Each structure stands twice: as structure tokens, then as C-alpha cells.
């Protein structure tokens, strides 16, 4: 029992330290705005989560995600991490993120699929938001979600590169990998563009996992 709890506890500690470090930096310096803090957590937490199958089984990852659903909901309610929750727009993205991790681990218990889907969310959505906020000079609205062409192009490129890499790791030929990644990246880009209020944090990894598993298997 102790042997199985140690990696789980260590993972909780690592995520807790990440939130705390970002919060301290945000409070004590002018380096990070609330949006910057959220995106730093978004990207770094995703990179950590993508490595979880190396140290935890999928039941533990599911439990970890469920734990952080409650943790982030309480944090949002009590303003425990105001730099992360303190954006002006209405969003539940910080709660949907661990829900996505739990759902992925439960529905797609394959290390490569899980890590790929989390990285699409962490890197694709994370860098798209950064580019969109700082360089998004051509906005558009889709189903009520306001995005920018610059941000969407960034997401598309990240999703395409990650999908090609996933197929290559899965021993798919180079030509087929590049071809199969096109509709998947486009589908993911549409998903990201059409959703707002944090729902993309839940939908993107689940759609990513579903698309690659259906096309590959």
C-alpha cells in the first residue's frame, strides 16, 4: 500500500508546488498577469501530466484527476490561488482540466494516447492563447467563442506536429503519418475555436484521443 501511495502523493505534491510557485511569483513580482499565470500553469501542468503514465497506473491517474477537480473547485471558491482564478472572463477551465485528465485515464488507458492528448491541450491550446492575447490582430467569433486567426494558426501547427509525432511513434509510415494528421489537426482546431468558458480544456484532449484511436486502430 505504501509503495503505491508514494508516487501518488509525490504527484500531488508536484502539482501543489507548481501552483504555489506560480502564485508566489505572481504576487511578489510584476512578471505575470493573471492570464500569464493561468497559461504558465496550463502548459507546465500539462507537461507534468503527460509524464504521469511513467509513474502511476491509470486508476491512480483517474483518482488524481478527481482529487484535483475538487481541489480546484474549492480553490476557485475560496480564492486560494487568485493569480490563477483571477481572470475577468467567466471560465471553469481550471476545473475542466483535471476532469479531462481523469476522463482520459478512464476512457483511454494507453500511455501514448494519454500523453499525446494532454500535450495537444497543454501546448496547442496554451501557446494559441499566448499568441492570440499578444499578437491576435485578426479576431473572429465562432458559436459565441471569440478567437483570433493568429491563435488558431498556432494551435493548428502544434496539433499537426504532435499528431504526426504520435503516428510516427506508433510505427505508422512517414507519408501516412503526415496525411492522417491533417484531418485530425483541422478537427481539433475547429473544436478549440468553437468552445469557450474553459470547455475546450475538457473537449480537446478527449476529441484528440478519440480521433487518433479511431483512425489508427
C-alpha positions as CSV (number, residue, x, y, z in Angstrom):
1,X,0.0,0.0,0.0
2,X,2.8,2.4,0.9
3,X,4.6,1.6,-2.4
4,X,1.5,2.6,-4.4
5,X,0.7,5.7,-2.3
6,X,4.2,7.2,-2.6
7,X,4.1,8.0,-6.3
8,X,0.5,9.3,-6.0
9,X,1.4,11.6,-3.1
10,X,4.5,12.8,-4.9
11,X,2.4,13.7,-7.9
12,X,0.0,15.7,-5.7
13,X,3.0,17.4,-4.2
14,X,4.5,18.3,-7.5
15,X,1.2,19.9,-8.8
16,X,0.7,21.7,-5.5
17,X,4.3,23.1,-5.7
18,X,3.7,24.3,-9.2
19,X,0.5,26.2,-8.2
20,X,2.3,27.6,-5.2
21,X,5.4,28.8,-7.1
22,X,3.3,30.5,-9.8
23,X,1.2,32.1,-7.2
24,X,4.3,33.4,-5.3
25,X,5.8,34.8,-8.5
26,X,2.6,36.5,-9.4
27,X,2.2,38.1,-6.0
28,X,5.8,39.2,-5.5
29,X,6.7,40.4,-9.0
30,X,5.1,42.1,-11.9
31,X,6.2,39.4,-14.4
32,X,2.9,37.5,-14.6
33,X,-0.6,38.8,-15.2
34,X,-3.5,36.6,-14.2
35,X,-3.7,35.4,-17.8
36,X,0.1,34.7,-17.9
37,X,-0.2,32.7,-14.6
38,X,-3.1,30.6,-16.0
39,X,-1.2,29.8,-19.2
40,X,2.0,29.0,-17.3
41,X,0.1,26.6,-15.1
42,X,-1.8,25.3,-18.2
43,X,1.4,24.4,-20.1
44,X,3.5,23.2,-17.2
45,X,0.8,21.2,-15.5
46,X,0.1,19.5,-18.9
47,X,3.8,18.7,-19.4
48,X,3.8,17.1,-15.9
49,X,0.5,15.3,-16.5
50,X,1.8,13.8,-19.8
51,X,4.6,12.1,-17.9
52,X,2.2,10.5,-15.3
53,X,1.8,7.1,-17.0
54,X,5.5,6.6,-16.3
55,X,5.0,6.6,-12.6
56,X,1.3,5.9,-12.0
57,X,-1.2,3.4,-13.3
58,X,-4.3,4.7,-14.9
59,X,-6.5,4.1,-11.9
60,X,-4.2,6.3,-9.9
61,X,-4.2,8.9,-12.6
62,X,-8.0,8.9,-12.6
63,X,-8.0,9.3,-8.9
64,X,-5.5,12.1,-9.1
65,X,-7.7,13.9,-11.6
66,X,-10.8,13.5,-9.5
67,X,-8.8,14.8,-6.4
68,X,-7.8,18.0,-8.3
69,X,-11.3,18.6,-9.6
70,X,-12.3,19.1,-6.0
71,X,-9.1,20.9,-5.2
72,X,-9.5,23.4,-8.0
73,X,-13.2,23.9,-7.3
74,X,-12.5,24.7,-3.6
75,X,-9.6,26.9,-4.6
76,X,-11.8,28.9,-7.0
77,X,-14.5,29.3,-4.4
78,X,-12.0,30.3,-1.6
79,X,-9.7,32.3,-3.9
80,X,-6.7,30.2,-2.7
81,X,-4.8,30.9,-5.9
82,X,-6.1,34.3,-7.1
83,X,-3.5,34.7,-9.7
84,X,-4.8,31.5,-11.4
85,X,-8.5,32.1,-10.9
86,X,-8.4,35.9,-11.2
87,X,-9.2,36.5,-14.9
88,X,-12.2,38.7,-15.6
89,X,-13.9,36.4,-18.1
90,X,-16.2,33.6,-17.0
91,X,-14.4,30.3,-17.2
92,X,-14.3,26.9,-15.5
93,X,-11.2,25.8,-17.4
94,X,-9.2,25.1,-14.2
95,X,-11.8,22.6,-13.1
96,X,-12.3,21.1,-16.6
97,X,-8.6,20.5,-16.9
98,X,-8.3,17.8,-14.2
99,X,-11.7,16.4,-15.3
100,X,-10.1,15.9,-18.7
101,X,-7.1,14.1,-17.1
102,X,-9.4,11.8,-15.1
103,X,-11.7,11.1,-18.1
104,X,-8.7,10.4,-20.4
105,X,-7.2,7.9,-17.9
106,X,-10.5,6.2,-17.6
107,X,-11.5,6.0,-21.2
108,X,-8.1,5.8,-23.0
109,X,-5.7,3.9,-20.7
110,X,-2.9,3.8,-23.2
111,X,0.3,5.8,-22.3
112,X,0.9,7.1,-25.8
113,X,-2.7,8.2,-26.4
114,X,-3.0,9.8,-23.0
115,X,0.3,11.7,-23.3
116,X,-0.5,12.8,-26.8
117,X,-4.0,14.1,-25.9
118,X,-2.7,16.0,-22.9
119,X,0.1,17.6,-24.9
120,X,-2.3,18.8,-27.5
121,X,-4.2,20.6,-24.8
122,X,-1.1,21.9,-22.9
123,X,1.0,23.0,-25.8
124,X,-1.6,23.6,-28.6
125,X,-4.2,25.4,-26.5
126,X,-1.6,27.1,-24.3
127,X,0.6,28.6,-27.0
128,X,-2.5,29.5,-29.1
129,X,-3.8,31.6,-26.1
130,X,-0.5,33.3,-25.6
131,X,-0.1,34.2,-29.3
132,X,-3.8,35.2,-29.5
133,X,-3.6,37.5,-26.5
134,X,-0.4,39.2,-27.6
135,X,-0.5,39.1,-31.3
136,X,-4.1,38.4,-32.2
137,X,-4.8,41.3,-34.5
138,X,-7.5,39.5,-36.6
139,X,-10.3,38.2,-34.2
140,X,-13.3,36.1,-35.2
141,X,-16.2,34.6,-33.4
142,X,-17.5,31.0,-33.8
143,X,-20.5,29.8,-31.9
144,X,-20.0,32.7,-29.5
145,X,-16.4,31.9,-28.8
146,X,-14.1,34.8,-29.6
147,X,-10.7,33.7,-31.0
148,X,-8.0,35.1,-33.4
149,X,-6.7,33.7,-36.6
150,X,-3.2,34.0,-35.3
151,X,-4.0,31.9,-32.2
152,X,-5.9,29.3,-34.2
153,X,-3.0,29.0,-36.7
154,X,-0.7,28.4,-33.7
155,X,-3.0,25.7,-32.4
156,X,-3.3,24.1,-35.8
157,X,0.5,23.9,-36.2
158,X,1.0,22.5,-32.7
159,X,-1.8,19.9,-33.1
160,X,-0.4,18.9,-36.5
161,X,3.2,18.4,-35.3
162,X,2.1,16.5,-32.2
163,X,-0.3,14.3,-34.2
164,X,2.4,13.5,-36.8
165,X,4.8,12.6,-34.0
166,X,2.2,10.4,-32.3
167,X,1.7,8.4,-35.5
168,X,5.4,8.0,-36.1
169,X,5.9,6.7,-32.6
170,X,3.0,4.3,-33.3
171,X,5.0,2.9,-36.2
172,X,2.9,4.4,-39.0
173,X,4.8,5.3,-42.2
174,X,6.0,8.8,-42.6
175,X,3.8,9.5,-45.6
176,X,0.7,8.2,-43.9
177,X,1.5,10.0,-40.7
178,X,1.7,13.4,-42.4
179,X,-1.5,12.7,-44.3
180,X,-3.6,11.3,-41.4
181,X,-2.6,14.2,-39.2
182,X,-4.2,16.8,-41.5
183,X,-7.9,16.0,-40.8
184,X,-7.2,15.4,-37.1
185,X,-5.4,18.7,-36.7
186,X,-8.2,20.5,-38.5
187,X,-10.9,18.8,-36.4
188,X,-9.0,19.8,-33.2
189,X,-8.6,23.3,-34.4
190,X,-12.3,23.6,-35.0
191,X,-13.0,22.2,-31.6
192,X,-10.7,24.7,-30.0
193,X,-12.2,27.6,-32.0
194,X,-15.8,26.7,-31.3
195,X,-15.6,26.4,-27.5
196,X,-15.3,29.0,-24.7
197,X,-15.6,29.3,-20.9
198,X,-13.0,26.6,-20.4
199,X,-14.9,23.8,-22.2
200,X,-12.0,23.4,-24.6
201,X,-9.9,22.1,-21.7
202,X,-12.3,19.2,-21.5
203,X,-13.1,18.7,-25.1
204,X,-9.7,19.0,-26.8
205,X,-7.9,16.0,-25.2
206,X,-11.0,13.7,-25.4
207,X,-11.5,14.6,-29.1
208,X,-7.8,14.2,-29.8
209,X,-7.7,10.7,-28.2
210,X,-10.9,9.6,-29.9
211,X,-9.7,10.7,-33.4
212,X,-6.3,9.1,-33.2
213,X,-7.5,5.8,-31.8
214,X,-10.3,5.6,-34.4
215,X,-8.0,6.4,-37.3
216,X,-5.1,4.2,-36.2
217,X,-7.0,1.2,-34.9
